[in-house]
Amino acid sequence: MRPATLGLLIILTSLAQNAWATVTFTYWNNVDHHAVTTTDSALIARARALPVIERLTLINRVVNNAANQTPTRPNEWRGFSSLIRHGEGDCEDFALAKYQLLRKTGIADERLRLYAMKDQFSPALHMVLGYQDRNQTLILDNLTLRVLSLKQRDDLTPLYSFNQQRAERWNQHASTPIPLTSRLTLDGQPLSERAARLMDY
């Protein structure tokens, strides 16, 4: 095999491994009260077969019960694979992991937002994942297994929300579009960089 061909084969193999690498993990099933070991691909296949609300509830419950909740370094965001590998993460890590899994189940980016929230019970900002339903936003939060609407979460006030395509600034529960190229930074990195990498953390 010629060197150029061999080099291309190595690159393609590496890309394929990164794209399809299977993550094995264990989570606590609070419904049946026992530990479950599975893979991300099995979880995605199981979730994909469910109606959307049940899919959101499953992903929220499994991710919340698959790692410990603890502060991480401010500029370090962890996607699902990294969250499982470290065994712990902060609120943005859990929100990001759920975003990645739900995207892989077939939910479009336009339906999902990461929300930076003001939490009335904490001085620190809190990040959650939101699913845009027809008439409401459903919140997936690492602090609860329940998926509730934003209107039901009177403890949270949205400040910013974004996905890979768009971003919004919130005021009095009303949103205004802002460009991803705005000067807004999240944990020390520009919003545009965070948004572009949502599936790559």
N, C-alpha and C positions, 0 to 999 in steps of 0.2 A: 504494500500500500504506500502511495506517495505521501511525503510529509505533509503537504497541504491538505490532502484528503483526510489523513489521520487527525490533523489539528481540527478540521471542521467537525469530524466525528466526535472528538472529545468535547468540543463546545456544545454540540447538539445534545450529547448525552448528559452533560452537566446541567443544561437548561431543562431537560426533561426531568431529571432527578429533582431539581428545585421546584418545578411546577407540580409534580405529582408525588412528592414525598409524603408518605403516610405518617401521621402522628398517632401513637398509641398513648392513651391516658386513662386515668381512673377518676371517677367522680362519685359523690355520695348521692344515691337515689333516695331523696327524702320522702317519696311516695311509698316505696316498698321497704325503706329503712335498711338498705344494704349497699355496699360498694359495687360499682359496675366498671369493668374495664372494657373499653371499646376503642375505635379509631375515629379520626375525624371524617374519613370517607363514609364509614358506616353511619355516623351521626347525621351527616349531610343527606345521605340517601333516605334515612328514616324521616328526617324533617321535611324533605322535599315532597314526601307522600302525604303530608298533613295539610289541612286547611290553614290559611295564613295565621289566624289567631293562635291556634294550637302550635303552629311552627314557632311563632315568637315565644310562646310560653316555654316550650321545650328547650330552645336555645338559651333563653335567659336562665332557666333552672340549671341546666347542665354546666354552663360556663361558670355561673356563680358558685357551684359546688365542686369545681374541678381544680381550684387554686385558692391559696390563702390571700386575703385582702390586707395589703400592707403598703405603706408609702414607698415609692421607688424614686430614683433620681429624677429631678424635675424635667430634664431634657431627654429622658429615655422613654420612648413609647414602645410597648410590646404588643405585637399581634398575637393571634391564637397560638401559633407554634412556640413563640418565645415565652408567652405566659405559661404554657404547660411545662416547657423546659426549665424555667426558673421556679415554678411551683408557687409563685406569688406575683401580685401586681397591684397597681393603683386603679382608681376608678376609670381613668382613660384607657388603661390596658384592657379591662373587662369590656368596656364599650366598643373598643376597636376589635377585639376578638369576636364579639357578637356580630358586628358589622361584616367582617370578613366571612364568617360562616353563613350568614343570611344571604350575602351576595352569591355565595357558592351554591345555595339552594335554589337560586333563580330569581330572587327578589331584586328588582332594578335599583340602581343607585339613586334614582330620583325619588324613590319611596323612603329612603333612609337619610337620617341626619345625625351627626354627633352634636350634642348640645352641651355648651358650657353654661352651667346653672349656678345661681346664687342659692345656697342652702340655708334656710333660716335657722337650722340647728348647728351650723358650723361656720367658722370664719373663712374657711378655705372654699375655693370654687369646686364644684362637683360636676363631673362629666358623665352623661348617660347617653344611651342610644334611643333615637325616636323613629317610629315607623309612621309614615304619613298615610292614614286611612282616608276615606272619602271625606268624612266630616270631623275627624279628630286625629290627634297625635297620640300614639301609644308609646309609653315610656318603658324601656328595659333598663333596670337599675341594678348595680351590683349590691345594693343594700337591701333589696327585697326580691322575693321570688314571684311576687305578684306583678303582672303587667297591667298597669293602670293608665288611664288617659291623662294627658297633661292637665286638663281641667280638674281632675281628681287629686293631682299632686300639688296641693296648695302650699306645701313646704318648699317647693322649688320655683324659682323665677328664672326664665331663660334670658341669657345675655347675648349669646351668639349661637348660631347653628351652621353646619356646613356638611357637604359631601364632596365628591370628586369634581362636581360640575358647578356648584353654586354655594353661596354663603349668605347669611342674613344676620342683621343686627336687630335685637329685640328691645322694645320699650313698652311697658304696660301691656304685655302679652300680645303686642302687635309687632309683626316683623317687617323689616325694610331690606330689600336686596342690597348687598354690597359686593364689589368685585373681589374675586379671589386674590387679586394682585394688590389689595389694600395693605396698609402698613401694619395690620393686626398681626401679632405674634402669639403663638401658643407654646408655652414652655420653652421660650427662647428661640423658636424657629418660625419663619414667616408662614402665614396661613397657606399660601400657595404651595409651599413645599410639603406641608403636612397633608394637604388635600391630595396632592399628586401621588403620595406614597401610601395611601390608606390600605391598599391591598398588598403592600410590599413589606410592611413592618414585621 
